[in-house]
Amino acid sequence: MVAHTFNTDNFNEWVNIYVFTFAVMTIVAPYLTFPRISWWARVMQADVVIFDAAEHFQKMTDRNKYHISGANNINKLSVPLVNGRDQRAPMRDICIHNEERWQVQHWRTIVSVYRRTPYFEHFEASLQPLFEHPYAHLIEFNKAGLQWVKQQLRLKYQELEANTFSKEYPAETKDARFTKPVPQIMPRYHQIFEDRIGFLPDLSILDLLFSIGPKAAGEYLRSLPV
């Protein structure tokens, strides 16, 4: 992911000036793992996304897990971490426990679930390398996934990275770091196991892309209220 990195003390002042001068919509976001549909609906409307590499890892969030469909229920795929999930280290310092073959497991699960979807073959060649490349830190895998999705949706937001933690940003900046997913009613799109388990809203963006393709996925995201 190509992003300008900032760690200066006057970062918030700079953001405030930038927002007012250029009249841009700016979002502060965490580095999540293949984020949910609702997250992308919000981010794709932004002109600037500030990714926070300095915030502390938060357990029980999507910072190291993502949710896809399954034959019987939702599949939760988690990236295993050195020292487990009970740690309060900056996101940039969170290490992946690579002794577990998590990438092999994740990719096999994705293939098993989505290989019969209309657009899986369209994405397979570009997505599979993300599950073969070695990553030492969680943030590296998350960045790779975010950049991959950005490319598939052809989004043009500018990326910045904050390496100094700020609890608050200017009022005009939307802070999405501490927003927890809530149950949402979303327009239906055809899902691979819908006839068996019903429609599952707000899964990982992967589900939407595999199911309806990049163009329709972009239109779907733009139709959602944020």
C-alpha positions as CSV (number, residue, x, y, z in Angstrom):
1,M,0.0,0.0,0.0
2,V,1.4,3.4,-1.0
3,A,0.8,5.9,1.7
4,H,2.4,9.0,3.0
5,T,3.6,8.4,6.6
6,F,3.3,11.1,9.3
7,N,4.6,11.1,12.9
8,T,4.9,14.8,13.6
9,D,3.4,16.5,16.6
10,N,1.3,18.9,14.6
11,F,-0.3,16.1,12.5
12,N,-3.9,17.1,13.6
13,E,-3.2,20.7,12.7
14,W,-2.0,19.7,9.3
15,V,-5.2,17.5,8.8
16,N,-7.4,20.4,9.8
17,I,-5.8,22.8,7.4
18,Y,-5.9,20.2,4.6
19,V,-9.6,19.5,5.1
20,F,-10.6,23.1,5.1
21,T,-8.3,24.2,2.3
22,F,-9.3,21.4,-0.2
23,A,-12.8,20.7,1.1
24,V,-12.2,16.9,1.2
25,M,-13.9,14.2,3.1
26,T,-11.4,12.6,5.5
27,I,-11.7,9.3,7.4
28,V,-9.4,8.0,10.1
29,A,-9.5,4.2,9.9
30,P,-7.9,1.2,11.5
31,Y,-6.0,-1.4,9.5
32,L,-8.6,-4.2,9.3
33,T,-8.4,-7.7,7.8
34,F,-10.6,-7.8,4.6
35,P,-13.1,-5.4,6.2
36,R,-16.9,-5.8,6.1
37,I,-19.1,-4.4,3.4
38,S,-20.4,-1.6,5.6
39,W,-16.8,-0.4,6.3
40,W,-16.1,-0.2,2.6
41,A,-19.3,1.7,1.9
42,R,-18.1,4.4,4.3
43,V,-14.4,4.4,3.1
44,M,-15.2,4.5,-0.6
45,Q,-16.9,7.9,-0.1
46,A,-13.7,9.5,1.3
47,D,-11.2,11.6,-0.5
48,V,-8.5,10.9,2.1
49,V,-8.2,7.9,4.4
50,I,-5.7,8.2,7.3
51,F,-4.8,4.7,8.4
52,D,-3.7,4.5,12.1
53,A,-0.6,2.4,12.5
54,A,0.0,3.6,16.1
55,E,-3.4,2.7,17.7
56,H,-3.3,-0.2,20.2
57,F,-4.5,-3.6,18.9
58,Q,-8.1,-4.2,20.1
59,K,-9.2,-7.7,20.7
60,M,-12.7,-8.9,19.7
61,T,-12.5,-6.7,16.6
62,D,-11.9,-7.2,12.9
63,R,-8.2,-6.2,13.2
64,N,-7.2,-9.8,12.8
65,K,-10.3,-11.6,11.6
66,Y,-12.9,-11.5,8.8
67,H,-16.2,-13.2,8.2
68,I,-17.2,-15.1,5.1
69,S,-20.1,-17.4,4.2
70,G,-20.2,-21.1,4.9
71,A,-22.3,-24.1,4.0
72,N,-24.0,-24.1,7.5
73,N,-23.2,-20.7,9.0
74,I,-20.7,-17.8,9.0
75,N,-17.0,-18.8,8.8
76,K,-14.8,-16.6,11.0
77,L,-11.2,-16.6,9.8
78,S,-8.6,-15.4,12.3
79,V,-5.0,-14.5,11.8
80,P,-3.1,-16.0,14.8
81,L,-0.9,-13.6,16.8
82,V,2.3,-13.9,18.8
83,N,1.3,-13.3,22.4
84,G,-2.4,-13.9,21.5
85,R,-5.1,-11.4,21.4
86,D,-4.7,-10.1,25.0
87,Q,-2.1,-7.5,24.2
88,R,-1.9,-3.7,24.2
89,A,0.8,-3.0,21.6
90,P,0.6,-0.6,18.6
91,M,-0.8,-2.2,15.5
92,R,2.5,-1.8,13.7
93,D,4.2,-4.0,16.3
94,I,1.7,-6.9,16.3
95,C,3.4,-10.0,15.0
96,I,1.7,-13.0,13.3
97,H,2.2,-16.5,14.7
98,N,3.4,-18.1,11.6
99,E,4.1,-21.5,13.1
100,E,0.4,-22.1,12.5
101,R,-0.4,-22.7,8.8
102,W,-3.1,-20.1,8.8
103,Q,-2.6,-18.9,5.3
104,V,-3.1,-22.4,3.9
105,Q,-6.2,-22.9,6.0
106,H,-7.7,-19.5,5.0
107,W,-7.1,-20.0,1.3
108,R,-8.5,-23.6,1.4
109,T,-11.6,-22.3,3.2
110,I,-12.1,-19.5,0.7
111,V,-11.7,-21.8,-2.3
112,S,-14.0,-24.4,-0.7
113,V,-16.7,-21.8,-0.1
114,Y,-16.5,-19.6,-3.2
115,R,-15.1,-21.6,-6.1
116,R,-18.6,-22.0,-7.6
117,T,-19.4,-18.3,-7.3
118,P,-19.7,-16.3,-10.6
119,Y,-16.5,-14.2,-10.1
120,F,-14.1,-16.4,-8.1
121,E,-12.0,-17.3,-11.2
122,H,-11.9,-13.6,-12.0
123,F,-10.1,-12.8,-8.7
124,E,-8.3,-16.0,-8.0
125,A,-5.0,-15.3,-9.7
126,S,-4.5,-11.9,-8.1
127,L,-5.8,-12.9,-4.6
128,Q,-4.0,-16.2,-4.0
129,P,-0.5,-14.6,-3.8
130,L,-1.7,-12.7,-0.7
131,F,-2.0,-16.1,1.0
132,E,1.4,-17.3,-0.1
133,H,3.6,-14.3,0.6
134,P,5.2,-14.4,4.1
135,Y,4.1,-11.7,6.5
136,A,5.8,-11.0,9.8
137,H,3.4,-8.4,11.1
138,L,-0.4,-8.3,11.0
139,I,-0.4,-4.8,9.6
140,E,1.5,-6.1,6.5
141,F,-1.2,-8.6,5.7
142,N,-4.0,-6.1,6.4
143,K,-2.3,-3.5,4.1
144,A,-2.0,-6.1,1.3
145,G,-5.7,-7.0,1.6
146,L,-6.8,-3.4,1.7
147,Q,-4.7,-2.5,-1.3
148,W,-6.0,-5.5,-3.3
149,V,-9.7,-4.5,-2.6
150,K,-9.0,-0.9,-3.5
151,Q,-7.6,-2.0,-6.8
152,Q,-10.5,-4.3,-7.6
153,L,-13.0,-1.5,-6.8
154,R,-10.9,1.1,-8.6
155,L,-11.1,3.5,-5.7
156,K,-9.0,6.6,-5.8
157,Y,-8.9,7.9,-2.2
158,Q,-5.5,9.2,-1.1
159,E,-3.8,7.2,1.7
160,L,-2.0,8.6,4.7
161,E,-0.5,6.7,7.6
162,A,-0.3,8.1,11.1
163,N,2.6,6.7,13.1
164,T,1.8,8.8,16.2
165,F,-1.4,8.0,18.1
166,S,-4.0,10.8,18.4
167,K,-7.1,10.0,20.4
168,E,-9.0,12.8,18.7
169,Y,-8.9,14.3,15.3
170,P,-10.5,17.6,14.0
171,A,-14.3,17.6,14.1
172,E,-14.6,17.6,10.4
173,T,-12.7,14.3,10.2
174,K,-14.7,11.2,10.6
175,D,-13.1,8.7,13.0
176,A,-13.9,5.1,12.2
177,R,-11.3,3.5,14.5
178,F,-13.6,2.8,17.5
179,T,-16.9,2.0,15.6
180,K,-18.1,-1.5,16.3
181,P,-20.1,-3.4,13.7
182,V,-23.8,-3.4,14.4
183,P,-26.5,-5.7,12.8
184,Q,-27.6,-4.2,9.6
185,I,-30.4,-4.6,7.1
186,M,-28.8,-4.6,3.7
187,P,-30.2,-5.1,0.2
188,R,-30.1,-8.7,-0.8
189,Y,-27.6,-10.0,-3.4
190,H,-27.3,-13.6,-4.4
191,Q,-25.0,-15.6,-2.0
192,I,-23.7,-19.1,-2.7
193,F,-25.5,-20.8,0.3
194,E,-28.5,-18.5,0.6
195,D,-31.0,-21.2,-0.3
196,R,-29.6,-23.2,2.7
197,I,-28.9,-20.7,5.4
198,G,-30.6,-17.5,4.2
199,F,-29.0,-14.2,3.3
200,L,-26.1,-13.1,5.5
201,P,-25.6,-9.3,5.6
202,D,-22.3,-7.4,6.1
203,L,-19.8,-10.1,5.5
204,S,-16.3,-9.5,4.4
205,I,-16.0,-7.5,1.1
206,L,-14.7,-10.8,-0.4
207,D,-18.2,-12.2,-0.3
208,L,-19.6,-9.3,-2.3
209,L,-16.9,-9.3,-4.9
210,F,-17.0,-13.1,-5.5
211,S,-20.8,-13.0,-5.7
212,I,-21.5,-10.0,-8.0
213,G,-18.2,-8.8,-9.4
214,P,-16.3,-5.5,-9.1
215,K,-18.6,-3.2,-11.1
216,A,-21.8,-4.3,-9.4
217,A,-20.0,-4.4,-6.0
218,G,-19.1,-0.7,-6.4
219,E,-22.7,0.2,-7.3
220,Y,-24.0,-1.8,-4.3
221,L,-21.6,-0.1,-1.9
222,R,-22.6,3.4,-3.2
223,S,-26.2,2.6,-2.7
224,L,-25.8,1.9,1.0
225,P,-26.5,4.6,3.6
226,V,-23.5,5.5,5.8
